[in-house]
Structures are given as C-alpha cells and as structure tokens.
Amino acid sequence: PLVARNLAGRNQIACGTMSRRPGDSAAPSPSQLLAVLGGGAALGLGYLLHRTVAMLSTATKALEETRDVLQTSIRQESRPEFRPKLMSSKTVSPAEGEEEDEKTKTWKLVLTGGPCAGKSTAIASVKNFLQNRGYFVVTVSEAATFLHNNGIDFYPGEPLLYQKTISSTQRDHENRIFRFAERYAKLEGTQAVVLCDRGLQDGRSYCSWEEWRHVLRAIDLPEDEEEIKKRYSAVFHLVTAADGAEDHYTKTSKEGKQIRDEGPEQAAALDRKLQQAWRGHSHHRIIYNRGSFQDKIADLQSSIAQFLGLPETRRMPSRFQLNSLPKSYPAGLRNLSEAVFTKTYVNVPNPHRMKRDKEGGTVMFVRERKQESRGRNHVAEIRSYVIKTIHLEGPKEVENQRALSRREYEDYRRLIDETRHIIKQRRIQFFLDERFYEIVEYLGPSEHKGLLLCNIHQKANSEGHMAKATVPSFLDVKDDVTNNPRFSAHFLSLRGSKSPVTSRSPLSKGNHGHQNDLKMPPPQGNATQRSQSSHMLSSLSGKVN
C-alpha cells in the first residue's frame, strides 16, 4: 500500500495532473520520469510475490488434505473386512441357494507332485486335450518359478520370507485369473478350466505346522486348511519318478543344466509330504508311475475326463477319409469347437544332441493353435503354442511336450526343417453318442489342400477299430485309412510326398488302410537309420496330427 500511494502521487506528476507550485516547469523532468518507472517495476514485483505466496499456500493445503485421505485409506485396508478375500470354488462348495449354470462353469484344477514328476509336459498335454474338447483353458504358472525368473530366491537371513512371497504371489495370480475365466465363461456361454501349476496348500510341505500358520497369518489367509483346499475343484498329484520310475529320475536337463537339488530319496520324501498336505480334499487323485510316461499322461487325462463328466475314449482313433464336409450335424453334439492348427517341423537346436537324436530317431515340431472367440460386437483370436518332441529309444516311444510363449515359438520356427512343409489344418471337434469326433481339413501345403479326414475315438471299453459301415450317415466317408501312414501329418509334411487328394487312392480296391501297393519315398541314411525312420513313421501314423 505504501508503494501504491507513492506511485499514485508520482503518476499524477508524470501525467501533469498534480497541482504545481509557482515556479514549477510545465512538464516533469527526466529524473521524475525515471522515478515513476522505477516505482512501477517495484509494484509489479510486489504483485508477483503476493500471487506466488497465495499459490504455495493453496498447494500446501491440498497436500495436507491428500495426506489425510491416504492415511484414512490405509487404516481402512488394515481392517479385516478390507483384506484380500480367499476365493472358493463353487464347483466344490456352492453358495447357499445358488445354482451354478453347468454350461458356464469354471473348473479350478491343481496339478502338483514331487520333483521330476512330469508336470510341465502334463500341463501342456492336458491343456491341449481339454481345448480340443471345447473348453476355454488358461493356466496359472508356478509362483516359485515366476519369482526365480525375476531374481527372487530363498533368503537365509529370514527363511519364511520366501514362502510368504511364494504364497502371496500364488494367491494374487490365481484370484485374477479365476475372475477372468469365470467372466469369460459367462459372456461366451462356455465352460472354462483353470490349470494351476501347484496350489496354495503345496506350501505346507515346506514348513512345520507352526511356521505354516505364521505364513498364513502374515499374508491374511485363513488358518483353516480346509478353506484353502475348497478353493480348488480337484487336485491331481503326479508321483515323482523317484518313486516307481527311478531310472528316469534326473537332476539335470538334457543340455546338462542342473534343474533341481533333491536326490531321489529327498524327492520321494517331499512327494509323500505333498500327498499328505492335500489329503482330505474331496477330489484328490494320485497318478502313479505305471508303465511308460505316456501311460501316466493317459491316466491323468482319463482321470480329469472322468471328473469333468466327459466320456472316456480310446487314445488311438479310427481314421477315415471324407469326400466332403458335413452339410449338417445331428442333434446332441457336445463341446463343439473349431480351431486352426499350424504345425512346423524343426531341427534339433542343440548340435551336441543332433547326432544322438538322429541315431535315436527324433521328431520335433512346434504348433500354434488359433481359435476365434465371437462376441456380440467383436471377433477375438485366442492363440496358444506348444513344442513336442517324440523320441524312439529302442522299441519305446518317449514324448515330451511343453507350452511356449509367442517369442519362443517364433524362435523355434527359425529352425525350420527345410525338408518338410508347414502343415496347416482346420479342426472341428465334438462329442456325439459317447464318441469323440475330430474332422480335419488340410489348408496347406497347397499339394494337400482340401484333404478331409475324420478321427473317431471310441469308448475306452470298445474292442477293435470302428468299421466303415458303422460311421454315422452325416459323414460322407470315402475310405478307411486307420492303419495307413500315408494319411498322417508326419508323412504329408515331407516334400515330394504324393498327395492322396489328387492321386487315385489304392484304398478304393478295398484293402482298408493296409500298405499294399503304396509307393513310399525311399528312406535316406544307413540301414539302421532307415529301420528307425520306418519305425517312427509307423508309430506316428496312428496319432491324431
């Protein structure tokens, strides 16, 4: 105010409006003008300082209000009603008075087991098995592996810190994926399956009872283990190879990298602890080591199919060549699905294994599965990727399968086997009258485009393969090609292989799939390799490719 009054007087002088005393000049002197200009600058600076102080005062008040809101929120979240909820499976324990729609049910399955039990291959195999039968399938990766890959491991300074981190990570991942699967199933009108690579109760095997209670309290989970078990629809335990398949137990990968610390005795003991931890669950199934590893996977798939209410079918199908796609389908179809498969054969990437694998007869391929999801106003694509290796060890066939990321899939495709075509198929799959049908239409390569096959899996207790005369009439069957390797994807992928689409089929003579009169490409290599190649081709001819 003092500056303002001073400047007001000087402004009057500058404008010539202030009364002049006798003897004053008619106009202000230069010194007076300079004084007026200096006063104006001081006024402007004072105004800016005043506004800056006001703005800082307002910002400080806003920060204080924000701090009060955050403190209130933190206090609320610490109250029990704001803690994370433990989701239970309606499949096991439905809410009172609530009926879950069977057509949009979400099943939460745990696959667990001791070290070297085959979980990675089992999860990839089961996922493919259920996708082919019309389910929307998602997986929850193992929390310990996720943490390890991101630099978090056991910390000796606080032993239970690692288990707390594993369990809380597992809970959070599962909750988010469970919610997504349930919502997707309701919107799409389908059934969903969530495959969990281990479950929360696995942590009990690595702690004493008091330590486990401490972990549960620390991460806000109920101390009642039955509540944790009810979270899942079913639990399938794969027994470690150290118990019943000792010759196949290994601590290193094929590349020589150490992948586990436990010896066989430790692995067997841990396996028994895991079985005990899950004991009491209403659907707890133990998958033992009986026969080959493929038998173990088949037992697992059969057990899951039985739990889900699917007809149990034979592993090897009857296969027929069709003249055309069905013009219509009969009533009573279940779990209808349609997807496009792209299969790329690749060379074994490790040169140190190349010679050994070729001598043993190895086939390796990567496969993309692409399925369209059609909503009311959208069409989305769901893609999944697997790598599969089939290796002959003498008369035995050993299969390994695991899921891939998109990046891993593209990396493997760079190792393409140039002697083979990329196979592209459209598959239509469904259940009808306790049988599983798979119609396969070849979209590529161009040499085989238009080839139509139908694989029919009969009930598990059926004897012999299905006769052509007993195939339902909605399928226009041309020939029975069940035992003909010429119609396998393994054969059709070979460059130079004769197409059964364009050539006259010798099967029309009525030999029903036997190899008489078939012209096969001459096998390459020495006599041992030719014998193994023939064995591999014969072995793969019966598989669903």
NORSULWO-V964552 format. One record per pair of residues at least 4 apart in sequence whose ideal C-beta (glycine too) atoms are under 6 Angstrom apart, sorted by the first residue. I is the first residue (numbers start at 1). J is the second residue. Records with the same first field share a line. If there is no record, write none. Layout:
BEGIN
I: J / J
END
This chain:
BEGIN
3: 42 / 43
7: 11 / 39 / 43
10: 35 / 36 / 39
12: 17 / 18
13: 18 / 28 / 32
14: 28 / 36
20: 24
28: 32 / 33
76: 82
77: 82
83: 220
84: 220
87: 175 / 178
88: 93 / 230 / 231
89: 108 / 231 / 232 / 233
90: 94 / 100
91: 107 / 233
92: 230 / 233
93: 230
94: 98 / 100
100: 105
104: 185 / 186
105: 191
106: 181 / 182 / 185 / 192
107: 193 / 233
108: 194 / 232 / 233
109: 195 / 234
110: 196 / 199 / 232 / 235
111: 119 / 122 / 123 / 236
112: 198 / 202 / 237 / 274
113: 117 / 119 / 237 / 238
114: 240 / 267 / 270 / 271
115: 240 / 260 / 262 / 267
116: 240 / 241 / 249
117: 238 / 240
118: 122 / 238
119: 238
120: 402
121: 125 / 400 / 401
122: 126 / 238 / 300
123: 195
124: 386 / 401 / 402 / 403
125: 297 / 401
127: 137
129: 301
130: 135 / 137 / 193
131: 137
132: 429
133: 335
134: 335 / 337
135: 191 / 193
136: 190 / 192
137: 193
138: 177 / 181 / 194
139: 195
140: 173 / 174 / 177 / 196
141: 146 / 197
142: 197 / 198
143: 166 / 169 / 170
144: 166
147: 152
148: 153
154: 162
155: 161 / 162
160: 164
163: 203 / 215
164: 215 / 218 / 219
167: 203 / 215 / 219
168: 219
170: 200
174: 178
177: 194
181: 192 / 194
184: 188
185: 190 / 192
198: 202
199: 232
200: 228
201: 228 / 229 / 277 / 278
204: 212 / 277
205: 273 / 274 / 277
207: 211 / 212
213: 223
216: 221 / 223
222: 227
229: 281
234: 283 / 307
235: 278 / 281 / 284
236: 285
237: 275 / 286
238: 287
239: 243 / 288 / 289
240: 267 / 271
241: 245 / 248 / 249
242: 249 / 264 / 267 / 268
243: 268 / 271
244: 289
245: 289
249: 264
251: 260
252: 256 / 258
253: 257 / 259
262: 266 / 267
278: 284
285: 303
287: 299 / 300
291: 295
294: 399
298: 315
302: 312
305: 310 / 312
311: 434
312: 460
313: 436 / 457
314: 457 / 458 / 460
316: 542
317: 455 / 456 / 457
318: 456 / 465 / 466 / 482
319: 455 / 481 / 482
320: 454 / 477 / 480
321: 453 / 478 / 479 / 481
322: 452 / 454 / 476
323: 476 / 478
324: 476
326: 474
329: 333
330: 474
333: 430 / 432
334: 431
335: 431
336: 430
337: 429
338: 428
339: 369 / 371 / 427
340: 370 / 426
341: 369 / 425
342: 368 / 424
343: 365 / 367 / 423
344: 366 / 413 / 416 / 422
345: 365 / 417 / 420 / 493
346: 364 / 412 / 415 / 416 / 417
347: 415 / 417
348: 353 / 354 / 357 / 364
349: 415
353: 357
357: 362
360: 391 / 392
361: 392 / 532 / 536
362: 391
363: 390
364: 389
365: 388
366: 387 / 409 / 412
367: 386
368: 385
369: 384
370: 381 / 383
371: 382
372: 379 / 381
373: 380 / 382
374: 379
385: 404 / 409
386: 401 / 403
387: 404
388: 401
389: 400
390: 399
391: 398
392: 397 / 536
393: 398
397: 539
404: 408 / 409
419: 495
420: 493 / 494
421: 445 / 493
423: 489 / 493
424: 443 / 444
425: 440 / 442
426: 441 / 443
427: 438 / 440
428: 439
429: 438
430: 437
431: 436
434: 459
435: 456 / 458
436: 457
437: 456
438: 455
439: 454
440: 453
441: 452
442: 448 / 449 / 451
447: 499
448: 492 / 499 / 501
450: 501
451: 501
454: 475
455: 544
456: 466
458: 462 / 466
465: 482
466: 470
468: 477 / 480
471: 475 / 477
479: 507
480: 512 / 513
481: 487 / 513
482: 513
483: 513
484: 513
485: 491 / 537 / 541
486: 491 / 518
488: 540 / 541 / 545
489: 493 / 545
490: 540
491: 497
492: 497
498: 503
500: 505
506: 517
511: 516
523: 530 / 533
525: 529 / 530
END
